[in-house]
Amino acid sequence: MCNLYSMTKNQDAIRRLFNFDVDSTGNLPSMPGIFPDYPAPIVRNAGGTTELTLARWGMPSSQFAQMQATKKRAAKLEEKGKPVDFKELLRMEPDGGTTNIRNLDSKHWKRWLGVESRCLVPFTSFSEFNKAEGGDIWFAFDDTRPLAFFAGIWTNWTSVRKVKEGETTNDIFAFLTTEPNAEVGAIHPKAMPVILTTPEELQAWMTAPADEAMKLQRSLPDGALKIVGRGKKKDEAPTL
């Protein structure tokens, strides 16, 4: 599961690969370490335009997952003799979100597979964790960390992300995963992010009907990526 990536390029670099109509990010900083629930840039379809904006990483968890978490919380409260309003407890159950999406046949995810909910997630490298190999293992196309995009989905959602924040409404996103290619599989055999590499793929993800766009949920060819860092929580592109 990819729960850490970097994005160290600016708006102009993003625009050169995929032109967008509106930029709502302001002064976009270099982000060498993006973690779950962090704000990060996405290019999204929004109201007939394409917009570069910031959204929090993590789509809503499934109703089943939230229900199970709430039942556990309710049981602990009942053990302490405290009254439980289960409906309210469920509404206020914290959900940091789901960062990686694999099963597109799930009813939970199908509602967000239409064009209006698709986005591109720019990145320069991503990490898969493997303690035996040195911790966070960073992958990129080469040592210069060229910009690329994950295939993502987004929505606007009201929930409790963190207990201290209470209920908030946020733009949120996650990206698709698939079977790993050889180099990622050697570190993390379960999955790798879905990465789009050509203008045609970027355009198809943002505009094609769902059955066509979902064909892009595939791994990169073996040899397409290389390891560019080990054991660090941030990955900066080298100064050339």
Order of alpha helices (4+ residues) and beta strands (2+ residues): beta-alpha-beta-beta-beta-beta-alpha-alpha-beta-alpha-beta-beta-beta-beta-beta-alpha-beta-beta-alpha-alpha-beta
